[in-house]
Amino acid sequence: MLQRGMKAAKKSEDTRNHILSVGRDMVLTGGFGGVGLKALLERCSVPKGSFYYYFSSKEAFGCCLLQDYVDEYLQRMDTLLALPESGGAKLMRFWSAWLEDDCSDGIADRCLVVKLAAEISDLSEDMRAILNDGVEQLVGRVALLLEEGAADGSLRPQADPKSIAGILYAQWLGAAVLAKLSKSKTPLLLALSDTRARLEP
């Protein structure tokens, strides 16, 4: 009986995660407003009742989608923070990852901040708050790397690491938008060059 219940719970969680995964792909392509529930459910091959079992509304679905994205991104950042490298090496590894993919499927095409920040700010206060909190936590982790790099000598010390972390993230976010617009890595390469000039000792 217990094993049957565990299997049912696992199946239920798998269905929820499937809806969120398919939904993320659709949102990255068409924006949040461009994703209709009918199209989402058809793509997921689940009935309408299943959607409302997991999410009370489309906005609730959007909140779960963004929270999952934020949690996943911060977990990857925490894995980076734990690497046995200098603070400078880890920070440059983080920025360089924005350049690793082809422009057709790079950071600008996969980042929900790039895709949704302007749209959801006017659409849903709850979704805006989740994404904004995620950005603030990410900037905080960048600030930790700036402090770590200053302490181990791999980065130039900054008077206000939190402010510099915010400036760097804003610069890279803007570069990602321009890279998407131009279909070129040049804006990201310029951001990397400027970051190195700003931070390397």
Buried (B, 14 or more C-beta within 10 A) or exposed (E): EEEEEEEEEEEEEEBBEBBBEBBBEBBBEEBBEEBEBEEBBEBBEBEEEBBEEBBEEBBBBBBBBBBBBBEEBBEEBEEBBEEEBBBBBBBBEBBEEBBEBEBEEBBBBBBBBBBBBEBBEEBBEBBBEBBBEBBEBBBBBBBBBBBBBBEEEBBBEBEEBBEBBBBBBEBBBEBBBBBBEEEEBEBBEBBBEBBEEBBEE
